[in-house]
Amino acid sequence: MSLAMPIEMGWSMSDREFRELRRIIHACSGIVIGPEKHSMIRARLQKRMQALGFSAMSQYLDLLNGPSGRAERNRFISSLTTNFTSFFREAHHFDLLTETILPSITDDSDGIHIWSAGCSSGQEPYSIAMTILDARPELAAKVKILATDIDATIIDKAKQGIFRPGELSGVGTGCLSRHFTPVAGQTDEHMLRISRRVSRLVTFQQLNLVSEWSLTQHFHVIFCRNVAIYFDQSAQDRLWRKLSLHLRPGGWLLIGHSERVPVIQHDYLQPSGLTAYRKPD
Ligand SMILES: C[S@@+](CC[C@H](N)C(=O)[O-])C[C@H]1O[C@@H](n2cnc3c(N)ncnc32)[C@H](O)[C@@H]1O
C-alpha cells in the first residue's frame, strides 16, 4: 500500500453512539457538539481508536464510562477541543490593558493579578506578559498571570513555550527579537522559544471552567475569550456569574468577539467597551 493513501477507518459510529459521545463531552466540559459534526468527531477520534487497537466505538464508550474512564476522558476532551489561538488576537484588548487598565491598578500593593481562562497553547497569556513588559517594564515584578485550560495536552505545549514560525504571525519583528530565542539544535524548522523573562510571569494550571474551582484569588483582569462560545446559554450565564465573583471591585472581564454577557447580568458586569465588562466598584 502506498504511504500516501488515506488510513482506512475500520470502524463506524452509529447515531446512538454519537449521541452518547456528545452527552459525555457536554457533561465533562460544557462543550456542545452539534448533530452535524458526526464525521468531524469520527475523524478526530480515529488516532485514539487506532492507538488503543479498538475496532468498534462500543469498546471506546465502555472505556470512557468504565471504572478507569477518568484518564481516558482527559484524552477524549483533548481530542475534541478547538485550540485555535494566536498571539495578540483581538488586539484592542491589549491596547485597553496598556492605556486604561494598567494605569488604574499600579498603586495596588498586593500585586497585579490577571487570569487567562481557556489559554490554549499559551499565546494569550504570553501576549499579556509581553504587552506589560514592553509598556510598563517596572511593573513586571508585581505581575502574576494565571493561565488555565481544561486540556492537559495543550497546557503541556503552552508550558514548553516553543512555537513554529507559522504560529508567530501576530508578532512584530521587534517583539520577536526582544522576547524569543531560537531553539538550539533545530535545523529544519526555525522554532522559537519564549524568553524566561516573559514565561516567569505566567503560571499554567489545568482547570475546568464548568466544574468547581479551587481558586482563592481575585483578579484585576480576566481574559476569557473564545471559550464560552462552545457552551450552551445556561453554562455561559453560570460562567459569567462565577467569573464576576473572582473579579476585584472595578476589575475587568474581556471576552471573545462573538460572545456577549446578557443584559440581565449587567448589574454585576457592566459593558465598558468592545467585548469588555467591569465589575462595579
Ligand atoms: C479557541 S481556544 C481560545 C484560546 C484563547 N483564549 C484565544 O482566544 O485565542 C478555546 C480553549 O478553551 C478551552 N476550553 C474548552 N472548554 C473548556 C472548559 N470547560 N474549561 C476550560 N477550558 C476549556 C479549550 O481547550 C481551548 O484551548
PDBQT file of the ligand as one rigid body, heavy atoms in Angstrom, charges set to zero:
ROOT
HETATM    1  C1  LIG A 301     -10.495  28.530  20.768  1.00  0.00    +0.000 C 
HETATM    2  S1  LIG A 301      -9.438  28.349  22.179  1.00  0.00    +0.000 S 
HETATM    3  C2  LIG A 301      -9.292  30.041  22.703  1.00  0.00    +0.000 C 
HETATM    4  C3  LIG A 301      -7.903  30.359  23.201  1.00  0.00    +0.000 C 
HETATM    5  C4  LIG A 301      -7.684  31.824  23.605  1.00  0.00    +0.000 C 
HETATM    6  N1  LIG A 301      -8.488  32.182  24.747  1.00  0.00    +0.000 N 
HETATM    7  C5  LIG A 301      -7.945  32.743  22.448  1.00  0.00    +0.000 C 
HETATM    8  O1  LIG A 301      -8.949  33.470  22.461  1.00  0.00    +0.000 OA
HETATM    9  O2  LIG A 301      -7.157  32.747  21.491  1.00  0.00    +0.000 OA
HETATM   10  C6  LIG A 301     -10.606  27.670  23.366  1.00  0.00    +0.000 C 
HETATM   11  C7  LIG A 301      -9.920  26.969  24.543  1.00  0.00    +0.000 C 
HETATM   12  O3  LIG A 301     -10.895  26.739  25.559  1.00  0.00    +0.000 OA
HETATM   13  C8  LIG A 301     -10.604  25.500  26.180  1.00  0.00    +0.000 C 
HETATM   14  N2  LIG A 301     -11.806  25.000  26.857  1.00  0.00    +0.000 N 
HETATM   15  C9  LIG A 301     -12.918  24.443  26.318  1.00  0.00    +0.000 A 
HETATM   16  N3  LIG A 301     -13.776  24.050  27.276  1.00  0.00    +0.000 NA
HETATM   17  C10 LIG A 301     -13.197  24.385  28.454  1.00  0.00    +0.000 A 
HETATM   18  C11 LIG A 301     -13.580  24.220  29.818  1.00  0.00    +0.000 A 
HETATM   19  N4  LIG A 301     -14.744  23.626  30.162  1.00  0.00    +0.000 N 
HETATM   20  N5  LIG A 301     -12.746  24.667  30.779  1.00  0.00    +0.000 NA
HETATM   21  C12 LIG A 301     -11.577  25.244  30.448  1.00  0.00    +0.000 A 
HETATM   22  N6  LIG A 301     -11.134  25.422  29.177  1.00  0.00    +0.000 NA
HETATM   23  C13 LIG A 301     -11.948  24.988  28.197  1.00  0.00    +0.000 A 
HETATM   24  C14 LIG A 301     -10.137  24.624  25.024  1.00  0.00    +0.000 C 
HETATM   25  O4  LIG A 301      -9.363  23.532  25.482  1.00  0.00    +0.000 OA
HETATM   26  C15 LIG A 301      -9.334  25.613  24.172  1.00  0.00    +0.000 C 
HETATM   27  O5  LIG A 301      -7.954  25.553  24.457  1.00  0.00    +0.000 OA
ENDROOT
TORSDOF 0
